[in-house]
Amino acid sequence: MEKTFKTIKVIDVINRESAVSSDDGENVYTVILEAIKEGYIVDLDFSNITLMTTAFLNTAIGQLYSVYSSEELNTSLKLKNVAQEDGILFKKVVDRAKQYQANKKGFEDSANNAIYGC
């Protein structure tokens, strides 16, 4: 069965031009996750998004790596209309998500040590 594309416009999900909050990221994550589970290839469209933060991207994109492998996401998620300056943010978020998934315990131990000193 051939997969079909589904376009998700970020601005339609978050109802604003600024993609900055993790709550908005969670809403986008939920929509992406459902579409991929339904068998779609997702075209995530960032048209008219004028401001984006890593907090938003960590939640919207980064946590997908806890459900899917890099290979699965490379075939199931396509980014469209991303501003050139935001490409750097995407790379940071994706790299960090991959590193975290590869060494969850090490990241959690480091965080606990930094926060609680144990």
Residue pairs with C-beta under 8 A, 6 or more apart in sequence:
1 39
3 39
3 40
3 41
4 39
4 40
4 41
5 40
5 41
5 42
5 43
5 78
6 35
6 38
6 40
6 41
6 42
6 43
7 42
7 43
7 45
7 80
8 28
8 31
8 32
8 35
8 42
8 43
8 44
8 45
9 45
9 47
10 19
10 28
10 44
10 45
10 46
10 49
10 60
11 17
11 47
11 48
11 49
13 24
13 27
13 28
13 31
14 24
14 27
14 28
16 24
17 48
17 49
17 50
17 51
18 49
18 50
18 51
18 52
19 25
19 28
19 46
19 49
19 51
19 52
19 53
19 56
19 57
19 60
20 51
20 52
20 53
20 55
20 56
21 53
21 55
21 56
22 55
22 56
22 58
22 59
24 56
24 59
24 60
25 55
25 56
25 57
25 58
25 59
25 60
25 61
26 59
26 60
28 44
28 56
28 59
28 60
29 59
29 60
29 61
29 63
29 64
32 42
32 44
32 60
32 64
32 77
33 64
33 67
35 42
36 42
36 68
36 76
36 77
40 76
41 75
41 76
41 77
41 78
42 76
42 77
42 78
43 78
43 80
44 77
44 78
44 79
44 80
45 80
45 81
46 52
46 79
46 80
46 81
46 82
46 83
46 86
47 80
47 81
49 83
49 86
52 83
52 86
52 89
53 89
54 89
54 92
54 93
57 89
57 90
57 93
58 93
58 96
58 97
61 77
61 90
61 93
61 94
61 97
62 93
62 94
62 96
62 97
63 97
64 73
64 77
64 97
65 73
65 94
65 97
65 98
65 100
65 101
66 97
66 101
68 76
70 98
79 90
82 90
99 107
100 107
112 118
